[in-house]
Amino acid sequence: MDDAHAQSEILLKGIGVSPGIAVGKAQLIAPHAHTAVPRTIARNEVPIEIARFEEALIATHDQIRHIQKQVAEVLGDEHASIFDAHLLVVDDRTFIEDVIRTIKRDMLNVEPVLLSVSNRYADMLSKVEDSYLAERAADIRDVTRRILANLAGEALDQMKKISEPCIVVAHDLSPSDTASIDRNLVKAFVTDLGSATSHTAIMARALEVPAVVGLHNVTAVAHSGDPILIDGGRGIVVVHPSEARLAEYEKRAEDQVQILQELAALRDKPPETRDGYLVPISANIELLDELDSVAARGAKGIGLFRTEFLFLGTETLPDEDAQAAAYAQAAQSQYPSPVVIRTLDLGADKLPASIKAADELNPYLGDRAIRLCLTRPALFKTQLRAILRASVHDNVRMMYPMISCVQELVDANALLKESMGELEAKGIPFNKDLVVGTMIEVPSAALVADLLAPHVRFFSLGTNDLIQYTMAVDRGNENVAHLYKPTHMAIVRLIDHVVKVSHKFGMWTCVCGQMAADPLLVPLLVGLGVDELSVSPSQVPMVKDVIRNLYYSGAIVLAQKALISTSAENVERLCHEMVRQIAPEVLELSE
């Protein structure tokens, strides 16, 4: 490569998975190239190869446990639970016995056998059109890589070799690679592979390290030492950025800091439109550690407390007392603002090791959430009693996830009534008039909202699943992600229908999915009559800013135009134009 070409600006577009702007020198992380050369062994060498394999398994298990502990200390148990899947692989007796059996049968050393068996398992999973199983294939390859390194007596953690500030460039990064990042040295990272829903993306957001994945060829065009610019919000990577580009992004970074400071000043101001319409903003939380951030960011109460994270990353399930204490802590911290506790949404990609479930080809459409709870009434009633006990704080509300028909609501409420009777028999106090609602995240539930309404007192729209199930699109699949459209007419009409039903029955509707956190879509939701928005604490300032610059009358006009529109793109344009007019500052942060 000649000097002139080396200095040419190269612009790449990928998937922005963790926002932020970073500029620095590239540090290329080469793929691990472990040799797995076949070597015929004698009969008396078979036990030696098996012993080598088992020693490598033990070392791998210990390393993963160590990484998991480090992640738990820095980011909490939720993110540490990512490595539960890695431990399941390294402890899988079927996988282990397959390797040992093949060593004995083929009389080969362990390395090529391990690689062959691992590839067979991973390839089989990756061919299934399901993002959850595709991630399990990545887990198998990551663990195999670590086992091979231990067989070779090599260190695997390349991140620990980084000694000066840089931007990491890699073909792919495993969760364990990402967990080893030193935030004082790694200013951002970019990869050829990856998706927005991968464990690596989740870790990047948790670490608050700007990241762009799915670039396809960044390792081919960037070399160690090259200057590189990362825009994690827009998914843009520039190798050899020009002086003009650097000046542009320097100004943009300064502008973002100024905007964020101005938005922070809205913390104690009401989320009220210019013509006096109040749209309450509550927070989505997963961990008790997040409770302080609710009020700090300007939200009032909790619109979605994801209780399953109390169950993940633990050896044993939390008992009734532990759950009741956690729910009571959340209620007390927000009092008198409401706290909406969602019952367990376990299954699919969230299942603790202590709960055994059958393997499913498509777990996202399988035994999960309310379905799993109704088939495990003891587990479910333990949680219901814990929520009821916390309801002595009269700001506690409760809702069921993944409801798809009336019978599920009837069955769930019957178990709730049984749980009330059990507490009453023991003289344990609870709120006998607990406000109970349901998530609307399955198209069938949205379409029969009028039949569900008599059994609950509020609806909460989980738009992430509602969009995926309505559009039959896995948004983590880059081949079809372009079809995931929150502004599709089917979604707009479903939301409109649910809101109208709820108001007809004197109920209220909250949106707790990603649509509520998208500033561009806030005017649309407000215009459709949504009564409350619940978002992650970090998104509250932007959402509040849009509401405070919005006219409710204008939002209604926008929604009416959207309902008679003919394309998702047209609705998106309407939303974009309104936000550009009323709150252009949020576009600077969100686009």
Steps between C-alpha positions, in 0.01 A plus 500: 500500500656833394504803731242694303254212511578434866392855587175491301189526716305173511136524614327182624142448618407229747264442793540750782451296817638737763482878452782748536773667295863389526818582310829313539750259353381161382624188677436195285418188696591199287272195502626219719669247272533183703640204317296185495728280290383136505748258653445126519548371853578156640255311720699581814483874416119513507482549881763774472297692240182460706684627810631801303144574389358475851774721645428761231129480584572566868727793416237641261226465761712685757583780254135553407403506869770760562378718210141462622600613849683804360200600288263456797714732712513771232165471320279283721357148485282567194800547271699228676220256416607523134775253591256242635466377140879459475505294818220281366714423193817415694299282742284330235558126543350420158752729333788370716414133445471560125859631494633213715315239294643643176856501641464129580338416168727696266820469707576871455633771729240713675542832311358402157233284665386787723491739205305256285240421767468867594452610139237233447299620800543869416420458130187306583376781728602787274294358212180528704323828425488614860717773655507330841643178357741695280640660815540153656712404197723802576526383862621157388767652275616738773535219756677277245747778429578523871537122539741488204704781653525309826603183315779703336595669826437844349345812648171589331416841637653730238330800658742474791790563261371849417722753675401836350175676400356367175196398302480123469440362149412130476329248275282413797515530877366240736316600819809398697714729280261787561484430873880534515497853355680761708287812450799720581680366193232383255315811383274308259490182293388397153451155345433336166231275647228550760140610552315743725372215719827311547651456846794710386267790414328469837836507678610808301190693604542395861864611497398822322771442239410634151472207259410427139459141378402330175749702291597193291844622390642738762790262575591508130524879476626602846846419634656544841602862547253640245301800627133401530176677595197322650142625516322231701163671474490516121702183437767692308872418494755716320855372443753781437240772572570830327566820692156621396338180630686526832398863539139409423495226765686708755228762465231230513645352819506845661142562389389169648655584836320837499167341403529234768566766762192692388285187503621412849354832617151365413522239777250661738273651236171329409465306171224731382428619147495869412119494509487342845460125435691285752669181373653318800846351442601201711809281486581146388741330739659159531720531807451651843825690440309709246244634749695819574522583130121520461448833677851618410404491132160662554263202485214447744463142615567173321287396204678168454694309764645194322503248784671216311840657563463408868506139380794508260865447589415326827556141613153477659170675437417792730243399762184686591667708772786611272259596222265684736795699638614599147152608391446692824834676453393613152161618629647693792762667282234647266216570742243638437563457124376167359723196458377248241647155561491265203472134593767266371589518132734203517576274205643566153834672574436535873489175693690432823695175525280390790190487278509210258314542173479288190709607201286688250571584136344845548503590870373855437172343389515221755463436872581844635361780716138442613497158331798380702349643820161338449663159452708555816239627748725458805764727345235749390311512829822561692548814294134602525508474880823703508344776286186496715709538815678800346161648406451622857675796342195618309699620201567141381332379181548172315473377140530174310729456195437325168124460543353370174142407595230552762547157659858580598378810682225303673747232610754755621240691700379174653852428627520857628176447694639174645815684605291765673313228688826340616631830638167578663500161672839583652395850602754664270387848387468598133301736278176317421432753224833455321486663155565226242570552131636312203766551237376524142790363297336226295278596203222268617484687833478836321219378277292367793582785737128550559474143630805539724394836644238369747770291672758778558525870582769618258692405187874534441613481139825308454573629152827310446328161491178641354688624193705182459203269532273714281759541226652149536842667516795417721660843533828336601518335158678743269342333196150613601565776755398762242144365523479580873296821477335657806313737267346221291127552460422172676686620812345848496151350465557241773615767745205720407259208554644406841492860625140549388394177669673594823333841507160345423541285812627790711854361504839652419770380261876532537764429237810343655670376183774663296248713308446708814873569525532616139461882502381491139201283593395681818266745319332209321439308824372809680269579208364145503394557859758293686468601866856434622847429365749277682863506384848421626617777736766621256231575238275706728657843430459473122141373524410774748655765277284393204183499711571845644549645150193324357145628456252225587267631229783465247573144615134405443516637144822302440340178628193548279724546196694188598182292526404579140854471365595230253861429596730470800743738332237772474412471870869512586541817290207665678652419839847613399374830363306578818794427730734694272271800541435480875814339646788486249748457785387142565568408137862592564511236773286228345608498136 
